[in-house]
Amino acid sequence: MNALLKLSGGIDAINRTIGRIFAWILLPMICLTAFEVFSRYVLMSPTVWAWELIIQIWGLMLMACGGYCYWKGGLVRVDLLYNKFPVKVRCGINIATAILVLICMGLVFIYGINIFLLSFRLNERISSVWGSPMWTIRFWVPLGAALMFIQAISELIKNVAAMAGKIELTNNSDEVAEAIEIVKSAEHLPDETGKEDIQ
């Protein structure tokens, strides 16, 4: 079980790193979008490549960060009911979910890799002025499916271990909420009730 938990930790680290990388990629993406909008509507001289590149990178981000979202517990779930269940029931739900994700992502990967390979062999291109390769976009589907698949393996391991009493599951840290709390404490901002902390 220890070896499996180490494997789970390694998978979590991969998806966590990918999520953090794409969090930083958002900054140049915002700048590139602003540049294209400015070029198009102010200078009346749109580029032939920027908008297409933006769409491709957004697509990559959407697919590549699925595993990160799963690790963070960001998938759709009725938390109002889920949080009221005993720990072992929650682990059971998580195990069933992980098995379902494994099946679905396995099928998506197989289907997606076949489409990607065909597109790559044909050197399929987008029918636009820039004409960038279509196979790069097609690759995002099996990539995203693979990252979700391995994260489902990690979640399955952790929840089986938790059900067996080997580990205690905790929520993965919410970095945004933590950053907000740090700023609030440093700046003496009002708390959620709107009352100032009096020192």
C-alpha positions in Angstrom: 0.0 0.0 0.0 2.9 2.4 0.7 4.2 2.0 -2.8 0.8 2.7 -4.2 0.5 5.8 -2.0 3.9 7.0 -3.3 2.6 6.5 -6.9 -0.5 8.5 -6.0 1.7 11.3 -4.6 3.7 11.3 -7.8 0.6 11.6 -9.9 -0.8 14.4 -7.7 2.5 16.2 -8.1 2.4 15.9 -11.9 -1.2 17.4 -12.2 -0.5 20.0 -9.5 2.6 21.2 -11.5 0.7 21.3 -14.7 -2.1 23.4 -13.1 0.4 25.8 -11.7 2.2 26.2 -15.0 -1.0 27.0 -16.8 -2.0 29.5 -14.1 1.1 31.5 -15.1 0.4 30.9 -18.8 -2.8 32.8 -18.3 -0.9 36.1 -17.9 0.7 36.1 -21.4 -2.7 34.8 -22.8 -4.5 37.8 -21.4 -1.8 40.1 -22.9 -2.1 38.3 -26.3 -5.9 38.6 -26.3 -5.6 42.3 -25.4 -3.1 42.8 -28.2 -5.3 41.1 -30.8 -8.4 43.1 -29.7 -6.4 46.4 -29.8 -4.9 45.5 -33.3 -8.3 44.5 -34.6 -10.6 47.3 -33.3 -8.2 50.2 -32.7 -5.5 49.8 -35.3 -8.0 48.1 -37.7 -5.1 45.7 -38.6 -5.8 42.2 -37.1 -3.2 39.6 -37.2 -3.7 36.3 -39.1 -2.2 34.2 -36.3 -3.0 35.6 -32.8 -6.7 34.6 -32.5 -6.0 31.1 -33.8 -3.1 30.7 -31.4 -5.2 32.0 -28.5 -7.9 29.4 -29.3 -5.4 26.6 -29.5 -3.7 27.5 -26.2 -7.1 27.9 -24.5 -8.0 24.4 -25.8 -4.8 23.0 -24.5 -5.4 24.6 -21.1 -8.9 23.2 -20.9 -7.8 19.7 -21.6 -4.5 19.7 -19.7 -5.9 21.1 -16.5 -8.7 18.4 -16.1 -6.4 16.3 -14.0 -5.6 19.3 -11.8 -9.2 20.1 -11.4 -9.9 16.5 -10.4 -7.1 16.6 -7.9 -8.5 19.9 -6.4 -11.9 18.3 -6.1 -13.3 20.8 -8.6 -15.5 18.4 -10.5 -19.3 18.8 -10.3 -20.7 17.3 -7.1 -23.6 18.0 -4.8 -21.5 19.1 -1.8 -24.6 19.9 0.2 -25.4 16.2 0.4 -21.9 14.8 0.0 -20.5 16.6 3.0 -23.2 15.1 5.3 -22.3 11.5 4.5 -20.0 9.5 6.8 -16.3 9.3 5.7 -16.6 5.7 4.5 -19.7 6.5 2.3 -17.8 9.5 0.8 -14.9 7.2 0.1 -17.3 4.7 -1.6 -18.7 7.5 -3.7 -15.2 8.7 -4.6 -14.2 5.1 -5.5 -17.2 4.7 -7.8 -16.5 8.0 -9.4 -12.9 7.1 -10.0 -13.8 3.8 -11.6 -16.3 5.7 -13.9 -13.7 8.3 -14.8 -11.2 5.5 -15.6 -13.7 3.9 -18.0 -14.7 7.1 -19.6 -11.2 8.6 -20.0 -9.9 5.2 -21.2 -12.4 5.3 -24.0 -11.8 9.0 -24.8 -8.0 8.3 -24.9 -8.4 5.4 -27.4 -10.8 7.4 -29.6 -8.8 10.6 -29.3 -5.4 9.0 -30.1 -6.8 7.3 -33.2 -8.1 10.7 -34.5 -4.8 12.4 -33.6 -2.7 9.8 -35.4 -4.9 10.0 -38.5 -4.8 13.8 -38.5 -1.0 13.7 -38.0 -0.5 11.2 -40.9 -2.6 13.4 -43.2 -0.9 16.6 -41.9 -4.4 18.0 -41.4 -4.5 21.8 -41.2 -7.1 24.4 -40.1 -8.8 26.0 -43.1 -7.8 29.6 -42.2 -5.4 32.2 -43.5 -2.7 31.1 -41.1 -3.4 27.4 -41.7 -1.9 26.0 -38.5 -1.8 22.3 -38.0 -5.0 20.7 -36.8 -3.3 17.6 -35.4 -1.8 19.7 -32.5 -5.3 20.5 -31.4 -6.4 16.9 -31.9 -3.5 15.8 -29.6 -5.0 17.8 -26.6 -7.9 15.3 -26.3 -5.8 12.2 -25.6 -3.4 14.2 -23.5 -6.2 15.5 -21.3 -7.8 12.1 -21.1 -4.5 10.6 -20.0 -4.0 13.2 -17.3 -7.5 12.6 -16.0 -7.0 8.8 -16.2 -3.9 8.8 -14.1 -5.5 11.2 -11.6 -8.4 8.8 -11.3 -5.9 6.1 -10.4 -4.5 8.4 -7.7 -8.0 9.1 -6.3 -8.8 5.4 -6.3 -5.7 4.6 -4.4 -6.2 7.3 -1.8 -9.9 6.5 -1.2 -9.3 2.7 -0.9 -6.5 3.5 1.6 -8.8 5.9 3.5 -11.6 3.4 3.6 -9.1 0.8 5.0 -8.1 3.3 7.6 -4.5 3.7 6.3 -4.7 7.4 5.7 -7.0 10.3 6.5 -8.3 12.2 3.5 -8.0 16.0 3.6 -9.1 18.7 1.1 -6.3 19.8 -1.1 -5.3 23.4 -0.3 -7.1 26.2 -2.1 -4.2 28.4 -3.0 -6.5 31.3 -4.0 -8.4 31.3 -0.7 -5.0 31.1 1.1 -3.6 34.1 -0.8 -6.8 36.1 -0.1 -6.5 35.3 3.7 -2.8 36.4 3.6 -3.6 39.7 2.0 -6.5 40.3 4.4 -4.3 39.7 7.4 -1.5 41.8 6.1 -3.8 44.7 5.0 -6.3 44.4 7.9 -9.2 44.1 5.5 -12.7 43.4 6.7 -13.7 39.7 7.2 -16.6 38.0 5.4 -19.1 39.6 7.7 -17.9 43.1 6.7 -16.5 43.9 10.2 -13.0 45.3 10.6 -10.6 43.5 12.9 -9.9 45.9 15.8 -6.5 45.7 17.2 
